[in-house]
Amino acid sequence: MVFRLTRIGGTLALATALAGTAQAQTNRLHLGPRVSYQFDLEKAGVGVQLGVPIARYLEFYPSFDLFFVDRGSFWHINADLKYRIAAASVSWLYIGGGLNIARSGFGTFHDTRTGLNLFVGAESLRGRVHPFGEFRFIANDGSTTQIAVGLNFTLRRH
């Protein structure tokens, strides 16, 4: 597991170096993969997120994470709003929150929980590939935290 996380970190560092120097626009669609770790489950997962611009610093930011549990299945889907801090000195910082739906299943048993989540993250805004990392707090029947790292690829103007 540590070796895998080291490779992921190396890949993100390389992507940052190759991302270029052009400042990214916040009026473009972004899509990308993510790797997550949920602390309560003590499990890693993979997912995807989409960034859809709404206003200059505001995006609709849905995401999905599928966690690698020993038996059964466990996933999260989030419908969030992401706000980029407007100050030029911290334009890489964002915060947000929204709705979380978590579903676990094993055999014929399934449990779906809805709740809210809050997150804070950092994302490079240079070039067409944007590495990011975020910390997320999720409150549904219980509460949990998770971290995610990934890449956002610039798709097109919205």
C-alpha positions in Angstrom: 0.0 0.0 0.0 2.8 2.4 0.9 4.5 1.6 -2.4 1.3 2.4 -4.3 0.9 5.7 -2.5 4.5 6.6 -3.3 3.9 5.9 -7.0 0.7 8.0 -6.9 2.6 10.9 -5.2 5.4 10.6 -7.9 2.8 10.6 -10.7 1.2 13.8 -9.2 4.5 15.5 -8.9 5.4 14.7 -12.5 2.0 15.9 -13.7 2.5 19.2 -11.8 5.9 19.7 -13.5 4.5 18.9 -16.9 1.3 21.0 -16.4 2.9 24.1 -18.0 2.9 27.7 -16.9 -0.4 29.1 -18.4 -2.9 30.1 -15.8 -6.0 28.0 -15.9 -9.4 29.6 -16.5 -12.2 28.9 -14.0 -14.8 29.0 -16.8 -13.8 25.6 -18.2 -15.1 22.1 -17.5 -12.8 19.7 -15.6 -13.0 16.0 -15.2 -10.6 13.6 -13.5 -9.7 10.5 -11.5 -9.1 10.5 -7.8 -7.7 8.1 -5.1 -9.3 8.4 -1.7 -8.7 7.0 1.8 -11.5 6.9 4.4 -10.2 7.0 8.0 -13.1 5.2 9.7 -13.1 2.3 7.2 -9.3 2.4 7.0 -9.8 1.6 3.3 -8.7 3.2 0.0 -10.9 3.8 -2.9 -10.9 5.2 -6.4 -13.3 7.7 -7.9 -14.0 10.5 -10.3 -15.0 14.2 -10.0 -16.4 16.8 -12.4 -16.1 20.6 -12.2 -18.8 22.6 -13.9 -18.4 26.4 -13.7 -21.4 28.3 -12.3 -19.9 31.7 -11.6 -16.4 33.1 -11.6 -15.2 31.4 -8.4 -18.0 28.8 -8.0 -18.4 25.3 -9.5 -20.9 22.5 -9.2 -18.6 19.7 -8.1 -20.1 16.2 -8.1 -17.9 13.3 -7.2 -18.0 9.5 -6.7 -15.8 7.2 -4.7 -15.8 3.4 -4.6 -13.9 1.9 -1.6 -12.1 -1.4 -1.6 -13.8 -3.2 1.3 -13.0 -6.8 2.2 -16.6 -8.1 1.7 -19.5 -6.4 0.0 -19.5 -2.9 -1.4 -19.2 0.6 -0.2 -19.4 3.9 -2.1 -20.1 7.6 -1.8 -21.6 10.0 -4.2 -21.4 13.8 -3.5 -23.3 16.7 -5.0 -21.2 19.7 -3.9 -20.5 23.4 -4.6 -16.8 24.3 -4.7 -15.7 27.9 -4.0 -12.2 29.1 -5.0 -10.8 31.6 -2.6 -10.6 34.8 -4.6 -7.4 36.3 -3.2 -4.6 36.1 -5.7 -2.1 34.9 -3.1 -4.2 31.8 -2.4 -6.0 31.1 -5.7 -5.0 27.5 -5.3 -7.2 27.1 -2.2 -10.8 26.0 -2.3 -13.6 25.2 0.1 -17.0 23.6 -0.3 -19.8 21.5 0.8 -23.0 19.7 -0.2 -25.0 16.5 -0.1 -23.4 13.1 0.6 -25.0 9.7 -0.1 -23.2 6.7 1.2 -24.3 3.1 0.4 -22.9 -0.1 1.8 -24.0 -3.6 0.9 -23.3 -7.2 1.7 -25.4 -10.0 0.2 -29.0 -9.0 0.4 -28.3 -6.3 3.1 -28.0 -2.7 1.9 -27.8 0.5 3.9 -28.1 4.0 2.4 -27.2 7.1 4.4 -27.6 10.7 3.4 -25.9 13.6 5.0 -23.8 16.6 4.5 -20.1 17.1 3.8 -17.6 20.0 4.1 -14.2 20.0 2.4 -11.1 22.1 1.9 -8.5 21.5 -0.8 -5.6 22.7 -2.8 -5.3 22.5 -6.6 -2.7 23.7 -9.1 -4.2 26.0 -11.6 -1.4 25.9 -14.2 -1.8 24.2 -17.6 -4.4 21.8 -18.7 -3.8 19.1 -16.0 -4.4 20.2 -12.4 -3.2 18.0 -9.5 -5.2 18.4 -6.3 -5.6 17.2 -2.8 -8.5 17.6 -0.4 -9.7 16.8 3.1 -13.4 16.0 3.5 -15.6 15.8 6.6 -18.8 13.8 6.1 -21.7 13.9 8.6 -24.6 11.4 8.1 -25.7 8.8 10.7 -22.2 9.1 12.1 -19.3 11.2 10.9 -16.1 10.4 9.1 -13.2 12.0 7.3 -11.4 11.2 4.2 -8.6 12.5 2.0 -8.4 12.4 -1.8 -5.7 13.2 -4.3 -6.1 13.3 -8.1 -6.0 15.1 -11.3 -8.4 17.4 -13.0 -8.2 17.6 -16.8 -9.4 20.8 -18.6 -12.1 19.7 -21.1 -13.6 22.8 -22.8 -15.2 26.2 -22.2 -18.6 26.0 -20.6 
